[in-house]
Amino acid sequence: MIATAPKIIVLCNNRMAIPALQSLGSLNMLCAIGVPKNNQEVIEICSAIATALKIPLLLLSKDILDKSLSELIGNTKANYVFTMTFPWKISQKMIADFPNTFYNFHYGLLPEMRGADPVFECLRQGVKETGITIHKIEKDIDTGSILLKKQIPVEATTTHGFLCTSLSYLGAHILPETISLLQSGVNGIPQDSNKVNYYKRPGIKDVCLNWHNQDAKSAQSLIRACNPWNKGAYTQWKGWNIRIIEASAIDLPTETENNPGTILSIDENNGLIIQCNNNTQLRADIIYTDEGYMSGHRLLAFGVKKGEHFVSL
């Protein structure tokens, strides 16, 4: 049990923080919310929460972040500041001025999955387990001592959006344990430097399918990692951008050897089936183009034919 309810500020930039905000509010611990001033979608949600709880919502600018946070901590007399999907570093000055105050909710396992989007990376790699790591904020990103780590399984059909939702509710669920550890004076465990991996935010090359290098399962993993935030993983046909949103690795024995990217089938009965690396096959169940969302075989109406090729990007 938590003896005395602490006052907590949450800095966030994504819907993943919302269940935790609601949970802290119900526990009477949330004393303020900070959001980057250009994130209108999250501002609207957080504004409703702040209004209901009668607490301040601060719209933050990167260039005056230290000043804004110092004033907010002083005015609210906050005990802790939790960052949840917050895009900016907490400065060394703030860490020094307010020791044992700043903690980050990292929606991935540390130190193996450091970086801006561990949800994308764990799905792309097809790992079987992920979770949340709560760590002390230090000078370098994702490096602080680990206060608490909780794992959840990653199912074969999990998408980026579904996993974000699962992790957001996990974050809310582990708040009482986290706060209890903090109030008990637990310092956390240093991260194992031998297990460190850092992944940059995914760029355009990271969200493109390469039929020559990817087998069906790895292509399927990338597609799940891009659903829904990127509206799928990219491929091309005659210069036309096509994004595959949902796909299934299948076993389709063929009498002849086909180059990766070859369209093996495109009809309503069998769907859109594509040859991948290592003699594996992928059925593109749902796709997105500028013309709309549709079943894979609907590309037939645009002139895509069996035997033609998607380009490896």
Disulfide bonds with the S-S distance in Angstrom:
none
